[in-house]
Amino acid sequence: MAPSLPLPAETRRTLNEHDHRWPFKFGIRAIATLFSFIGIVIFASTVSLSKKYYGGNDWVDGLPIGPLLISFLYNPTLLYLTLYRRNGKPIHPGFSVTADLFTWALAVPAIVFSVGVGWFWWWQPVVMRIGDRIPCNRFNYWSQYCNPMIYKLGRMEIAANVFLALVLIMHFVLFVYACIACHKWRMAKKRETVHRRNIELQYHRSPEEHMEGQPPAYTPSTKTESSSRNPDSPVSEAGNAGKYA
């Protein structure tokens, strides 16, 4: 998805200079945004239906909305700021480390609770029949025939947890990449600080003042030399003829 974005050439050049894996990472964040939105809608619908038909506060299906909401808000914000506001210049990777860490770390217990007490654990087949009739008594109460709503809620929970698990995996991968980028960022800052300190100790001035005092860089002239040094010029040929006469 990322390579087909209508980006200026300068923005693409800046992105490639800082991280050649940016299409892969931004593609993952775009997909995670979509999956997060789908997961939020399904979990919110599950909570609403559960409260409507069975009462109470279904916090188990409300808990996964937290990490999904972080993913849904952070990813498009990062993409917009990097691509269109900063013209390809990345923000500090520490922001991604924090956001990705919170997303996958909160998604783990959310999946555990949502799956552990999901409605699908109440599913059971019909265990009692009276002729061709299925009585909805205590033996068949949790069957699909007598209580179809829990089957609908269970299927919704399964689908939502699948999207949540995919978001968890993607943000864990992004978290690893963000940690690597953060380490490289710190090392680059450390080298820059050491280089700056060495110049200050050696020349007793700042690197900016040191660069201002340097002579301009030598640039070879592109002009042709004098015709006297040109073997094809008439003057040169005449001089050579007189020289060897």
C-alpha positions, 0 to 999 in steps of 0.5 A: 500500500505504501509504495503507491501513495502519491508522495513527493519525490523529496518525501520519498528520498527522505524516507529512504534515507532514514529507513529503507523498510518504511513501506513495510512498516507503514503498510503494517500500520495501515492494515492494523488501523483497519483491523482495529476499527473492525475489532472495535465495531464487533466488540462494541456490538457484542457488549451492546447486545449482551447488555440488552438481552442478558443485562449487566456490564459486559466488561470482558468484551469491553476490555479489548476496545482499549488496545484496539483504540490505541492502535486505531488512533496512533497509527493514522496519526503517525502516518499523517505526521510523517508523510504529510506534516514532516515531509518524510522526516521520522518522529522520535522512535520512542513514541512508537515504542510506547504506543506499540508496547501498550497496544500488544501488552494490553491486548494479551490480557484482553484476549485471555479474559475475552476468550476465557469467559466467552459466550461460546463456552456455553454452547451445547447440543440439544440433549432432550427431545420429545418426539419431534419437539425440542423442549426448551427446559433446563437441559436444552436451555443453552442449545442453539434452538432455545437460545440462539442469541448466545451463538450469535454473541459467541461468533462475534466474540470469536471474530473480534478476537481474531482481529485483536490477535492479528493487531497484537502480532502486528504491533509486537513486530512494530515494537521490535522494529521501534526498539531497534530504531530507538537504539540506532537513534541513541547511538547516532546522538551519542556519536554526534555528542562525542564528535561535538565534544572533540571539536570543542576540546581541540579547537576551543569553539563550537562545531558551528564556529569551527565550520565557519572558519574553514576555507571553502572547499576546492572545486576544479575549474570547468573552463578550458585552459589557454589555447597555447596548451591546446595541441589543436590550436593554430598558435600552438602548431606555429610555435612548435614549427618555429621551435623545431626549425 
